Amino acid sequence: MPALVLSTLNARYAHASLGLRYLFANLDEDIRADTKLVESVIGSKTEVLVEQLLALNPKVVGFGVYIWNVEETTKLIAMLKAIAPQIKVIIGGPEVSFETTEQRIFALADYVVTGQGDVTLNMLARALLHGPRPLMKVHVGGDLDLDDLKLPYEYYTDEDIARRHLYVEASRGCPFKCEFCLSALDKTAEPFNTERFLAEMAKLYDRGARTFKFVDRTFNLNIKTSLAILDFFLERINAKPDDPCFAHFELVPDHLPEKLKDTIAKFPAGTLQFEIGIQTWNPTVQGHISRKQNNDKAKDNIRWLHAHSQAHMHVDLIAGLPSETFESFGEGFDTLARLGPHEIQVGVLKRLRGTPIIRHTDAFAMRYNPEPPYNILSNTELSFADLQRISRFARFWDLIGNSGRFTNTLPLVLQELPVSAFQRFLALADWLYAETGATHQIALERLFDLVYRWLVSDGGIDIEAAQQKILADYQKSGSKGRLSFMHRGLTVSDDLNAANAKANSNATPARQRRHLVTAPAL
């Protein structure tokens, strides 16, 4: 039985915890031999998790605490301590590193490690297991020399490699000071030794790893390092084109030199994804949150990526930033929609513990949810009702705009005349909520039906055109049911053929070929 258990609740099974593996790797050998990693998933039954931990009979349990799991981890610790108060509980992670003593989870735990705990946890665990027992409850993570830090990648298991995303980091920290982000507290970005890091990536690759998600905040800050990492993946993709790997990076949007473009352009489809944090296009808002961004360069780079690369682009916008109005947020969405990224992630501002955004609380009447995820509820520019509408917009946009299920239909939804793409989709989102009273648990077939109904009623789209696009998307989704407007007794393929015939009845042969939708029988 392990004396020490390191545990966390991941958002999904597919997410393997990089943080736990760093902690495990940097334990002294004798302690590591007596330690077990236990990962679970949010939404699990608390009694089951406690039973699993107690079955291991540990002396100490350490929990990684994040914004997405703090509520459930608090319940877990409360039950664990009620049943087995002799077990010492350590908590650490970003959610308990700031405003620490104000939280219920702090009162329940025996010890807290704040900040980077890679080395500090080892010292605390040794004291708890072998003495002398520490007197302090809060232990501040010390500064680290990355060259001395043991890398954790060998502790990804074969099951992790086969079934989960592998999180990796080529650097830590961030030089930027965006006030909504915990990275604003970093002094700068510090790279790991590139050769050492890539040697670990090679070992993972040779073990069968094919999905690498980089957690670096500024992957393309140091172009020499960026090129070395991209070349590493490109060499392996070219060597095994039938067994390609996939790499995900967070990209600084206004920093894309020609050398980097040349390499990015060589990656085939399905192998490269960029997460690009725009957050806001509004220069005034950018000033309030200390965000330095050349908007013109950022737009040019997104256009270039769209036109000259096959990288998948996931671009972020945040609603609720100080002084951002409903109208300017909508204009920002329209700007992104015209630039053509594959996904636009619409988020609502969250007041992460410790972030400098709190300095705007009074000036902009920033009111936040007191419970996780601490989302903004209202401010001087956006009412509670406004932010509720945007939250619903974001949810329906994920279901329709980002899902990839409505690629033929979406242009009909977003056509900008006489109003903007944002206003068009907002109208659809408002209508969907009025019809369903829900944003979750909407069956896919019903969603297709609802979008079609909006297109031909409020959306002003011709019935035949709407049917043709909806049917093409519905057939592509693999669903085998029948939409409400489909003819009784006919298949999706039959209706597609009928829709094509109607659309082409008065068209020239050239236009008929251009508009034809091909649909294999289901």
C-alpha positions in Angstrom: 0.0 0.0 0.0 1.4 3.5 -0.9 2.2 5.8 2.0 1.5 8.8 -0.3 -1.2 9.2 -2.9 -1.2 12.1 -5.4 -4.6 12.7 -6.9 -6.7 15.1 -8.9 -10.1 15.3 -10.7 -9.5 16.0 -14.4 -12.1 17.7 -16.5 -12.3 14.6 -18.8 -10.8 11.2 -18.9 -8.8 12.1 -22.0 -6.9 14.8 -20.0 -3.9 13.3 -18.3 -2.5 15.5 -15.5 0.9 16.9 -16.3 1.1 18.6 -12.9 0.7 15.3 -11.0 3.4 13.7 -13.0 5.8 16.6 -12.4 5.2 16.2 -8.6 5.8 12.5 -8.8 8.9 12.8 -10.9 10.5 15.2 -8.4 10.0 13.1 -5.3 13.1 11.5 -3.8 13.5 8.0 -5.1 12.5 6.3 -1.8 9.3 8.4 -1.5 8.4 8.0 -5.1 8.6 4.2 -4.6 6.0 4.5 -1.9 3.7 6.8 -3.9 0.7 6.2 -6.2 -0.9 8.5 -8.8 -4.7 8.4 -8.7 -6.6 10.4 -11.4 -10.4 10.6 -11.5 -12.9 12.7 -13.5 -15.2 15.5 -12.3 -18.8 14.2 -12.0 -17.7 11.0 -10.3 -19.7 10.0 -7.2 -17.8 11.3 -4.1 -18.5 8.2 -2.1 -16.9 6.0 -4.8 -13.8 8.2 -4.9 -13.4 8.2 -1.1 -13.8 4.4 -1.1 -11.1 4.1 -3.7 -8.7 6.3 -1.8 -9.3 4.5 1.5 -8.7 1.1 -0.1 -5.1 2.2 -0.7 -4.7 3.0 3.1 -2.4 6.0 2.6 -0.9 8.1 5.3 -0.9 11.3 3.1 -3.0 12.3 0.2 -2.2 15.3 -2.0 -4.8 16.9 -4.3 -4.2 19.1 -7.3 -6.9 21.9 -7.1 -8.1 23.9 -10.1 -11.0 26.1 -11.0 -12.9 23.2 -12.6 -12.6 20.8 -9.7 -12.4 22.9 -6.5 -16.1 22.3 -5.6 -15.9 18.5 -6.0 -12.5 18.3 -4.4 -13.7 20.2 -1.4 -16.6 17.7 -1.0 -14.1 14.8 -1.4 -11.8 16.1 1.2 -14.6 16.8 3.7 -15.9 13.2 3.4 -12.4 11.7 3.5 -11.5 13.7 6.7 -14.9 12.8 8.3 -14.2 9.0 7.8 -10.4 9.0 8.2 -9.2 12.1 10.1 -5.8 10.5 10.6 -5.0 10.8 6.9 -3.0 14.0 6.3 -4.3 16.0 3.3 -2.1 18.4 1.3 -3.7 20.7 -1.4 -1.9 22.6 -4.1 -2.5 24.1 -7.5 -3.5 27.5 -8.9 -7.0 27.6 -7.3 -5.5 27.5 -3.7 -2.3 29.4 -4.4 -4.0 32.8 -3.9 -6.6 34.1 -1.5 -5.8 30.8 0.2 -7.1 31.3 3.7 -10.5 32.5 2.6 -11.5 29.1 1.2 -13.4 26.3 2.9 -11.0 23.8 1.3 -8.2 25.5 3.2 -9.9 24.8 6.5 -10.4 21.2 5.6 -6.9 20.5 4.5 -3.9 19.9 6.8 -1.3 21.6 4.6 -1.2 23.8 1.5 1.5 24.2 -1.1 1.2 27.5 -3.0 2.8 28.3 -6.4 5.2 25.9 -8.1 5.2 22.8 -5.8 7.5 20.5 -7.8 10.3 20.6 -5.2 8.4 21.9 -2.1 6.0 19.0 -2.1 8.9 16.6 -1.9 10.2 18.3 1.3 6.8 18.4 2.9 6.0 14.7 2.1 9.4 13.7 3.6 8.6 15.6 6.8 5.1 14.1 7.1 6.3 10.5 6.4 9.6 10.5 8.3 9.5 13.6 10.5 9.9 16.0 12.0 6.3 17.0 11.3 6.1 20.6 10.0 4.6 23.3 12.1 3.4 25.6 9.3 0.2 24.9 7.4 1.1 27.0 4.3 4.3 26.2 2.3 5.3 28.5 -0.5 6.6 26.9 -3.6 10.2 27.9 -4.1 11.9 29.3 -7.2 13.0 26.6 -9.7 15.9 26.1 -12.0 14.4 24.3 -14.9 17.7 22.5 -15.6 17.5 20.9 -12.2 13.8 19.9 -12.6 13.2 16.2 -13.4 11.0 15.9 -16.4 7.8 13.8 -16.0 7.2 12.3 -19.4 8.3 8.7 -18.6 5.4 8.5 -16.1 2.8 8.7 -18.9 1.6 5.1 -19.0 1.0 3.0 -22.1 -2.7 3.5 -21.5 -2.2 7.3 -21.4 -0.3 7.1 -24.7 -3.0 5.0 -26.3 -6.1 6.8 -25.0 -5.3 10.2 -23.7 -4.0 13.6 -24.7 -0.4 14.1 -23.6 0.3 17.5 -22.1 3.9 18.8 -22.5 5.7 22.1 -22.0 8.8 23.5 -23.7 8.8 26.6 -21.5 7.2 28.0 -18.3 5.9 31.4 -17.7 4.8 34.3 -19.8 6.3 37.8 -20.5 2.9 39.4 -21.1 0.8 40.9 -18.4 -2.8 40.4 -19.5 -4.7 41.1 -16.3 -7.4 38.3 -16.6 -4.7 35.6 -16.7 -2.6 34.1 -13.9 0.4 34.3 -16.1 0.3 38.0 -15.6 2.1 37.2 -12.3 5.0 35.6 -14.0 8.3 37.5 -14.3 9.0 36.2 -17.8 8.9 33.0 -19.9 11.8 30.6 -19.3 12.6 27.7 -21.7 13.6 24.2 -20.9 16.7 23.0 -22.6 15.5 22.3 -26.1 17.7 19.2 -26.8 16.7 17.7 -23.4 13.0 18.4 -24.0 13.0 16.9 -27.6 14.8 13.8 -26.4 11.9 13.2 -24.1 9.4 13.9 -26.9 11.3 11.3 -29.0 10.9 8.7 -26.3 7.2 9.4 -26.1 6.9 9.2 -29.9 8.8 5.9 -30.0 6.4 4.5 -27.4 3.5 5.3 -29.7 2.5 8.8 -28.6 0.8 10.8 -31.4 -1.1 13.6 -29.7 1.0 16.3 -28.1 -0.7 19.3 -26.5 1.7 22.1 -25.5 0.7 24.1 -22.4 3.2 26.9 -23.2 1.6 30.3 -23.1 3.9 31.7 -25.8 5.1 28.9 -28.0 6.3 31.2 -30.8 8.1 33.8 -28.7 11.5 32.3 -29.3 11.5 31.5 -33.0 14.7 29.3 -32.9 13.1 27.0 -30.3 9.8 27.0 -32.1 11.4 26.0 -35.4 13.3 23.2 -33.7 10.1 21.8 -32.2 8.1 22.1 -35.4 11.0 20.4 -37.4 10.9 17.6 -34.8 7.3 16.8 -35.6 7.5 17.5 -39.3 10.4 15.0 -39.7 8.3 12.3 -38.1 5.2 13.2 -40.1 7.2 13.0 -43.3 8.8 9.7 -42.3 5.4 8.1 -41.4 2.7 9.9 -43.4 0.2 7.1 -42.8 0.8 7.4 -39.0 1.0 11.2 -38.4 1.3 12.9 -35.1 -0.7 15.9 -34.0 0.6 18.9 -32.1 -1.3 21.7 -30.5 0.3 25.1 -29.6 -0.8 28.4 -28.1 0.3 31.1 -30.6 1.1 34.8 -30.0 -1.1 36.3 -32.8 1.1 39.2 -33.9 4.4 37.4 -34.0 4.8 35.2 -37.1 8.1 35.7 -38.9 8.7 34.4 -42.4 10.9 31.5 -41.3 8.1 30.2 -39.1 5.5 30.6 -41.8 7.7 28.6 -44.2 7.7 25.7 -41.8 4.0 25.9 -40.8 3.1 25.8 -44.5 4.7 22.3 -44.8 2.4 20.6 -42.3 -0.3 18.5 -43.8 -4.0 18.8 -42.8 -4.9 17.3 -39.4 -1.4 17.5 -37.9 -1.2 21.1 -36.5 -3.5 23.2 -34.4 -3.0 26.7 -33.1 -4.9 28.3 -30.2 -4.8 32.0 -30.8 -5.9 34.3 -27.9 -7.3 37.5 -29.4 -9.6 38.1 -26.4 -10.6 41.6 -27.7 -9.9 43.8 -30.8 -10.9 46.9 -28.9 -7.7 49.1 -28.2 -9.3 50.8 -25.2 -10.1 47.5 -23.6 -6.7 46.2 -24.4 -5.3 49.2 -22.6 -7.4 48.5 -19.5 -6.2 44.9 -19.2 -2.5 45.6 -20.1 -2.7 43.6 -23.2 -0.1 44.6 -25.9 -1.2 43.4 -29.3 -0.7 44.7 -32.8 -4.2 44.2 -34.1 -3.2 44.8 -37.8 -0.4 42.2 -37.6 -2.6 39.7 -35.8 -5.3 40.0 -38.5 -2.7 39.7 -41.3 -1.3 36.5 -39.6 -4.7 34.9 -39.2 -5.4 35.7 -42.9 -2.1 34.1 -43.9 -2.7 31.0 -41.8 -6.2 30.7 -43.4 -4.9 31.1 -46.9 -1.5 29.4 -46.9 -1.5 26.7 -44.2 -3.6 23.7 -43.3 -3.3 24.4 -39.6 -6.5 24.3 -37.6 -7.1 27.6 -35.9 -9.0 27.9 -32.6 -9.3 31.7 -31.8 -10.5 33.0 -28.4 -12.7 36.0 -27.6 -13.7 37.0 -24.0 -16.9 38.9 -23.1 -17.1 41.0 -20.0 -13.7 42.8 -20.1 -13.7 46.3 -18.6 -15.3 48.9 -20.9 -16.1 46.3 -23.6 -19.7 47.0 -24.8 -22.2 44.6 -26.2 -21.8 46.3 -29.6 -18.0 46.3 -29.6 -17.9 42.6 -28.6 -20.2 41.8 -31.5 -17.9 43.8 -33.8 -15.0 41.8 -32.6 -16.8 38.5 -33.3 -17.7 39.8 -36.8 -14.0 40.7 -37.4 -13.0 37.1 -36.5 -15.8 35.6 -38.5 -14.5 37.4 -41.6 -10.9 36.3 -41.0 -12.1 32.6 -41.2 -10.7 30.6 -38.3 -12.0 27.1 -37.9 -13.3 27.7 -34.4 -14.2 30.9 -32.5 -14.2 30.1 -28.8 -16.5 32.6 -27.1 -15.8 32.8 -23.4 -17.0 34.9 -20.5 -14.5 36.6 -18.2 -13.7 34.7 -15.0 -12.0 36.3 -12.0 -9.3 33.8 -11.4 -7.9 34.1 -7.9 -4.8 36.3 -7.7 -5.2 37.9 -11.1 -4.8 41.7 -11.4 -8.2 42.2 -13.1 -9.6 42.8 -9.6 -8.2 46.3 -9.7 -11.1 47.3 -12.0 -13.8 46.0 -9.7 -15.0 49.4 -8.4 -14.3 51.6 -11.5 -16.3 49.3 -13.8 -18.7 47.8 -11.2 -17.4 44.3 -12.0 -19.7 41.8 -10.3 -18.6 38.2 -10.3 -20.2 34.9 -9.4 -18.9 34.1 -5.8 -18.8 30.4 -6.7 -16.6 28.7 -9.3 -16.0 29.4 -12.1 -16.3 33.0 -10.9 -17.7 34.3 -14.1 -18.6 37.9 -14.5 -22.3 38.6 -13.9 -22.5 42.3 -14.8 -20.5 45.5 -15.2 -21.0 49.1 -16.2 -21.4 48.1 -19.9 -23.1 44.7 -19.7 -26.1 43.9 -17.6 -26.8 40.4 -16.1 -29.3 39.9 -18.9 -26.7 40.9 -21.5 -24.2 38.4 -20.2 -26.8 35.7 -20.0 -27.5 36.2 -23.7 -23.8 36.1 -24.6 -23.4 32.9 -22.5 -26.2 31.3 -24.4 -24.7 32.6 -27.7 -21.5 30.9 -26.7 -23.1 27.6 -25.9 -25.2 27.5 -29.2 -22.1 28.6 -31.1 -20.2 25.6 -29.8 -23.1 23.3 -30.9 -23.5 24.8 -34.3 -20.5 27.0 -35.3 -17.6 25.0 -33.7 -19.0 21.5 -33.9 -18.3 21.0 -37.6 -21.7 19.5 -38.1 -23.2 22.5 -39.9 -20.5 23.4 -42.4 -23.0 23.7 -45.3 -25.7 25.5 -43.3 -23.6 27.9 -41.3 -23.1 30.4 -44.2 -26.9 30.7 -44.5 -27.0 31.5 -40.7 -24.2 34.0 -40.8 -24.9 35.9 -44.0 -24.2 39.5 -43.1 -26.9 41.4 -45.0 -28.8 43.3 -43.7 -27.3 42.7 -40.3 -23.9 41.4 -39.0 -22.9 37.7 -38.5 -22.9 38.3 -34.7 -26.4 39.8 -34.8 -27.7 36.9 -37.1 -26.4 34.2 -34.8 -27.5 36.1 -31.7 -31.0 36.1 -33.2 -30.8 32.4 -33.7 -29.5 31.8 -30.2 -32.3 33.9 -28.7 -34.9 32.0 -30.8 -33.4 28.6 -29.9 -33.6 29.4 -26.2 -37.1 30.7 -26.5 -38.1 27.5 -28.2 -36.4 25.1 -25.9 -35.7 26.8 -22.6 -32.4 25.0 -22.5 -28.8 25.1 -23.8 -27.9 21.5 -23.0 -29.3 18.0 -23.7 -30.8 19.0 -27.0 -30.8 15.9 -29.3 -28.9 16.3 -32.5 -31.9 15.6 -34.7 -33.9 18.2 -32.9 -31.1 20.7 -33.2 -31.1 20.2 -37.0 -34.9 20.7 -37.1 -34.7 23.8 -35.0 -32.0 25.4 -37.1 -34.0 24.7 -40.2 -37.2 26.2 -38.7 -35.3 29.4 -37.8 -33.8 29.7 -41.3 -37.1 29.5 -43.1 -39.0 31.6 -40.5 -37.0 34.4 -38.9 -33.8 33.7 -41.0 -35.5 34.7 -44.3 -33.9 31.8 -46.2 -35.7 30.1 -49.1 -37.2 26.7 -48.2 -35.5 24.7 -50.9 -32.1 26.3 -50.1 -32.5 25.7 -46.4 -33.5 22.1 -46.9 -30.7 21.3 -49.3 -28.0 22.6 -46.9 -29.6 21.1 -43.7 -30.0 17.7 -45.4 -26.4 17.7 -46.6 -25.1 18.4 -43.1 -27.6 15.9 -41.5 -26.5 13.2 -43.9 -22.8 13.9 -43.2 -23.5 13.7 -39.4 -24.3 10.0 -39.8 -27.7 10.3 -38.2 -30.3 7.9 -39.6 -33.5 9.5 -38.4 -35.9 11.7 -40.4 -36.2 15.5 -39.9 -39.6 16.9 -39.5 -39.9 18.3 -43.0 -38.7 15.1 -44.7 -41.3 13.2 -46.8 -42.8 10.2 -45.2 -41.2 7.0 -46.2 -38.2 8.6 -47.9 -34.5 8.4 -46.8 -32.2 11.3 -46.3 -30.6 10.4 -49.6 -34.0 10.6 -51.3 -34.7 14.0 -49.9 -31.3 15.3 -50.9 -31.9 14.2 -54.4 -35.3 16.0 -54.4 -33.8 19.1 -52.9 -31.1 19.1 -55.6 -33.7 18.6 -58.3 -35.7 21.6 -57.1 -32.6 23.8 -56.7 -31.4 23.0 -60.2 -34.7 23.0 -62.1 -34.2 26.4 -63.6 -30.4 26.5 -63.6 -27.9 26.2 -66.4 -25.9 23.0 -66.7 -22.8 24.7 -65.2 -24.8 26.0 -62.2 -26.4 22.6 -61.8 -23.0 21.0 -61.4 -21.8 23.6 -59.0 -24.7 23.3 -56.7 -25.2 19.6 -56.8 -25.0 17.8 -53.4 -23.8 14.2 -53.6 -25.4 11.9 -51.0 -24.6 8.2 -50.7 -27.5 6.0 -49.5 -27.6 5.5 -45.7 
